Amino acid sequence: MTKDRQEDKNKFRALLCECAKTLSSHVHVATDDQQWTVKGFVDAFCNVYTISADTKIVSKILEIHLFPILLKFAQDHDYRIVLADHQNYYPDLSFVSAKDDSLKFAVDFKTTYRLLNKPGFCNGFTLGSHGSYFIERDKKKNIQFPYSQYAGHFCLGIIYTRTDSGDIGETKVYNTNKLKSIVSVIRDIEFIACEKWEIASDSQGSGNTANIGSIVRIEDILSGNGVFKNLGEEVFDEYWMNYGKITITTKAGKQKQLTKLTEFLKFKGKDTGLANPCIRTNRNRERGQDG
């Protein structure tokens, strides 16, 4: 990356981080008691139907809810937003400079919930595919613009607490004059903006799909303290482009695919101590539920 592009990325990063800081207290996002302001959806007869606590539904509505705020953010800083042409395309939003359309930044919405039985931990994010477009960076398969055309790849991370299901009237129908009495399905929403490599783990994020997983200790997520912290984005790229593709022979004479960062570093002849010893991933996380 050229010096000018690095400066452009640093500037965009600072702006996005500042935006994320304001979102938690934004009047359109959270009420005074830190409940989500979205209570449900309304029909033509002013009936309010509460939202399911399903994480995929919550994630999608959060995207829709935040879009006007991010659109204003883009306009204020001379960017235009290009939405993904298809549902499964990366990224959710492409920020393209209004002054130089070769300057692009990828921003993906990522959501997760706090694990109440493990204070300080969350269920983790999936940080996008490490498959086709991640490897073939000049191609356009499942990606809005070729991966290499983006000057930076960012996550707008959203961490929230799920309301106990017993407090949510999912089967009830309310009138709009009862909005304030409806308990929101999520609360205590916290936002983070970072480059995706900064919070990446060395394990896949959801079952057998080719998704990059995140670290799960909330403190580490907020400080960008991922397993690649001491190694940088280039090693992150190299590791995930080769994930599960390099085979070694163990001391027992068996063939083994490399799926751990320390094994990869050892194979490359690098110091394994550079792998950040944070909590890398939660192996028991729910499969494929968070964005």
Secondary structure as GFF3:
##gff-version 3
##sequence-region A 1 291
A	DSSP	alpha_helix	3	23	.	.	.	ID=ss1
A	DSSP	beta_strand	40	42	.	.	.	ID=ss2
A	DSSP	beta_strand	47	50	.	.	.	ID=ss3
A	DSSP	alpha_helix	55	76	.	.	.	ID=ss4
A	DSSP	beta_strand	79	83	.	.	.	ID=ss5
A	DSSP	beta_strand	93	97	.	.	.	ID=ss6
A	DSSP	beta_strand	104	113	.	.	.	ID=ss7
A	DSSP	beta_strand	126	129	.	.	.	ID=ss8
A	DSSP	alpha_helix	132	135	.	.	.	ID=ss9
A	DSSP	three_ten_helix	147	149	.	.	.	ID=ss10
A	DSSP	beta_strand	150	162	.	.	.	ID=ss11
A	DSSP	three_ten_helix	165	167	.	.	.	ID=ss12
A	DSSP	beta_strand	173	175	.	.	.	ID=ss13
A	DSSP	three_ten_helix	176	181	.	.	.	ID=ss14
A	DSSP	beta_strand	186	195	.	.	.	ID=ss15
A	DSSP	three_ten_helix	196	199	.	.	.	ID=ss16
A	DSSP	beta_strand	200	204	.	.	.	ID=ss17
A	DSSP	beta_strand	211	214	.	.	.	ID=ss18
A	DSSP	alpha_helix	218	222	.	.	.	ID=ss19
A	DSSP	alpha_helix	233	241	.	.	.	ID=ss20
A	DSSP	beta_strand	247	249	.	.	.	ID=ss21
A	DSSP	beta_strand	255	257	.	.	.	ID=ss22
A	DSSP	alpha_helix	261	267	.	.	.	ID=ss23
A	DSSP	three_ten_helix	272	274	.	.	.	ID=ss24
###
